[in-house]
């Protein structure tokens, strides 16, 4: 009799354990749960991308400072870009030759 009681109890416990395990898994697979988990993963990925971008930005600033030191450019100096050059050859060519419409079918 003790043996039957033991196996009955063991079977009931296994059934309860399996039922709770299946119910938890089913709750994880509901659309609301999947959406919440996806949103959490997206936020986590966004934080990782932000950290990555900040690391790149700080590395760029550090490298720019190193290059400025090597080139002897001070932080206070502001260099201006050179003025834009005009394309004189193209402008004079356009002025010398007037534009005409060359239509072969005009004379016929």
GROMACS elastic network, one bead per residue, 0.5 to 0.9 nm:
[ bonds ]
;  ai    aj funct       b0    kb
    1     4     6  0.52606   500
    1     5     6  0.63203   500
    1     6     6  0.86414   500
    2     5     6  0.51482   500
    2     6     6  0.61253   500
    2     7     6  0.87444   500
    3     6     6  0.51241   500
    3     7     6  0.63241   500
    3     8     6  0.85503   500
    4     7     6  0.52559   500
    4     8     6  0.59738   500
    4     9     6  0.84754   500
    5     8     6  0.50676   500
    5     9     6  0.60514   500
    5    10     6  0.84833   500
    6     9     6  0.52216   500
    6    10     6  0.60811   500
    6    11     6  0.85780   500
    7    11     6  0.59456   500
    7    12     6  0.84175   500
    8    11     6  0.51569   500
    8    12     6  0.61252   500
    8    13     6  0.85757   500
    9    12     6  0.50834   500
    9    13     6  0.60793   500
    9    14     6  0.85382   500
   10    13     6  0.51475   500
   10    14     6  0.61349   500
   10    15     6  0.85709   500
   11    14     6  0.50721   500
   11    15     6  0.60844   500
   11    16     6  0.86237   500
   12    15     6  0.50210   500
   12    16     6  0.61856   500
   12    17     6  0.85440   500
   13    16     6  0.51269   500
   13    17     6  0.60523   500
   13    18     6  0.85340   500
   14    17     6  0.50322   500
   14    18     6  0.60216   500
   14    19     6  0.84456   500
   15    18     6  0.51543   500
   15    19     6  0.60083   500
   15    20     6  0.85992   500
   16    19     6  0.50962   500
   16    20     6  0.61810   500
   16    21     6  0.85077   500
   17    20     6  0.53559   500
   17    21     6  0.61457   500
   17    22     6  0.86859   500
   18    21     6  0.50201   500
   18    22     6  0.61061   500
   18    23     6  0.85505   500
   19    22     6  0.51815   500
   19    23     6  0.61091   500
   19    24     6  0.86081   500
   20    23     6  0.50382   500
   20    24     6  0.61062   500
   20    25     6  0.85902   500
   21    24     6  0.52607   500
   21    25     6  0.63374   500
   21    26     6  0.87204   500
   22    25     6  0.51089   500
   22    26     6  0.61340   500
   22    27     6  0.86396   500
   23    26     6  0.50271   500
   23    27     6  0.61613   500
   23    28     6  0.86360   500
   24    27     6  0.51255   500
   24    28     6  0.63044   500
   24    29     6  0.88074   500
   25    28     6  0.50534   500
   25    29     6  0.64117   500
   26    29     6  0.50995   500
   26    30     6  0.65804   500
   27    30     6  0.54548   500
   27    33     6  0.70704   500
   28    31     6  0.84706   500
   28    32     6  0.86583   500
   28    33     6  0.55637   500
   28    34     6  0.67979   500
   28    37     6  0.89905   500
   29    32     6  0.82820   500
   29    33     6  0.63935   500
   29    34     6  0.61140   500
   30    33     6  0.52954   500
   30    34     6  0.61671   500
   30    35     6  0.85874   500
   31    34     6  0.50629   500
   31    35     6  0.59966   500
   31    36     6  0.85289   500
   32    35     6  0.51081   500
   32    36     6  0.61370   500
   32    37     6  0.85709   500
   33    36     6  0.51103   500
   33    37     6  0.60956   500
   33    38     6  0.84835   500
   34    37     6  0.51144   500
   34    38     6  0.60185   500
   34    39     6  0.85159   500
   35    38     6  0.50493   500
   35    39     6  0.60678   500
   35    40     6  0.85657   500
   36    39     6  0.50762   500
   36    40     6  0.61766   500
   36    41     6  0.86487   500
   37    40     6  0.50767   500
   37    41     6  0.62277   500
   37    42     6  0.86299   500
   38    41     6  0.50802   500
   38    42     6  0.61418   500
   38    43     6  0.86542   500
   39    42     6  0.50129   500
   39    43     6  0.61820   500
   39    44     6  0.85312   500
   40    43     6  0.51716   500
   40    44     6  0.61414   500
   40    45     6  0.85997   500
   41    44     6  0.50004   500
   41    45     6  0.60887   500
   41    46     6  0.85384   500
   42    45     6  0.50393   500
   42    46     6  0.61112   500
   42    47     6  0.86722   500
   43    47     6  0.62848   500
   43    48     6  0.86947   500
   44    47     6  0.51545   500
   44    48     6  0.63357   500
   44    49     6  0.87200   500
   45    48     6  0.50275   500
   45    49     6  0.61628   500
   45    50     6  0.85767   500
   46    49     6  0.50659   500
   46    50     6  0.61123   500
   46    51     6  0.86075   500
   47    50     6  0.50380   500
   47    51     6  0.61781   500
   47    52     6  0.85358   500
   48    51     6  0.51310   500
   48    52     6  0.61184   500
   48    53     6  0.86228   500
   49    53     6  0.60934   500
   49    54     6  0.85631   500
   50    53     6  0.50880   500
   50    54     6  0.61699   500
   50    55     6  0.85883   500
   51    54     6  0.50892   500
   51    55     6  0.61518   500
   51    56     6  0.86389   500
   52    55     6  0.50881   500
   52    56     6  0.62410   500
   52    57     6  0.86232   500
   53    56     6  0.50682   500
   53    57     6  0.60990   500
   53    58     6  0.86297   500
   54    58     6  0.61290   500
   54    59     6  0.84783   500
   55    58     6  0.52447   500
   55    59     6  0.61068   500
   55    60     6  0.85572   500
   56    59     6  0.50308   500
   56    60     6  0.60592   500
   56    61     6  0.86102   500
   57    60     6  0.50672   500
   57    61     6  0.62208   500
   57    62     6  0.86018   500
   58    61     6  0.50868   500
   58    62     6  0.61288   500
   58    63     6  0.85847   500
   59    62     6  0.50561   500
   59    63     6  0.60869   500
   59    64     6  0.84695   500
   60    63     6  0.51176   500
   60    64     6  0.59974   500
   60    65     6  0.85225   500
   61    64     6  0.50542   500
   61    65     6  0.61499   500
   61    66     6  0.86374   500
   62    65     6  0.51389   500
   62    66     6  0.62966   500
   62    67     6  0.87407   500
   63    67     6  0.61706   500
   63    68     6  0.85280   500
   64    67     6  0.50736   500
   64    68     6  0.60567   500
   64    69     6  0.85684   500
   65    68     6  0.50379   500
   65    69     6  0.61933   500
   65    70     6  0.86594   500
   65    75     6  0.86158   500
   66    69     6  0.51514   500
   66    70     6  0.62693   500
   66    71     6  0.86516   500
   67    70     6  0.50253   500
   67    71     6  0.60296   500
   67    72     6  0.83327   500
   67    73     6  0.84452   500
   68    71     6  0.51023   500
   68    72     6  0.58026   500
   68    74     6  0.68342   500
   68    75     6  0.79881   500
   69    72     6  0.50643   500
   69    73     6  0.62568   500
   69    74     6  0.74021   500
   70    73     6  0.78530   500
   71    74     6  0.89678   500
   73    76     6  0.85101   500
   73    77     6  0.69146   500
   73    78     6  0.89731   500
   74    77     6  0.54450   500
   74    78     6  0.84873   500
   75    78     6  0.77164   500
   80    83     6  0.87384   500
   81    84     6  0.86710   500
   82    85     6  0.86218   500
   85    88     6  0.87553   500
   86    89     6  0.88416   500
   86    91     6  0.86773   500
   87    90     6  0.57514   500
   87    91     6  0.65099   500
   87    92     6  0.89464   500
   88    91     6  0.51705   500
   88    92     6  0.61418   500
   88    93     6  0.85304   500
   89    92     6  0.54077   500
   89    93     6  0.61969   500
   89    94     6  0.87365   500
   90    93     6  0.51491   500
   90    94     6  0.62802   500
   90    95     6  0.87528   500
   91    94     6  0.52648   500
   91    95     6  0.63652   500
   91    96     6  0.88836   500
   92    95     6  0.50592   500
   92    96     6  0.62423   500
   92    97     6  0.88792   500
   93    96     6  0.53067   500
   93    97     6  0.65236   500
   94    97     6  0.56808   500
   94    98     6  0.71097   500
   94    99     6  0.83422   500
   95    98     6  0.67574   500
   97   100     6  0.89335   500
  102   105     6  0.89147   500
  102   106     6  0.85022   500
  103   106     6  0.57518   500
  103   107     6  0.84205   500
  104   107     6  0.67620   500
  104   108     6  0.79513   500
  105   108     6  0.55339   500
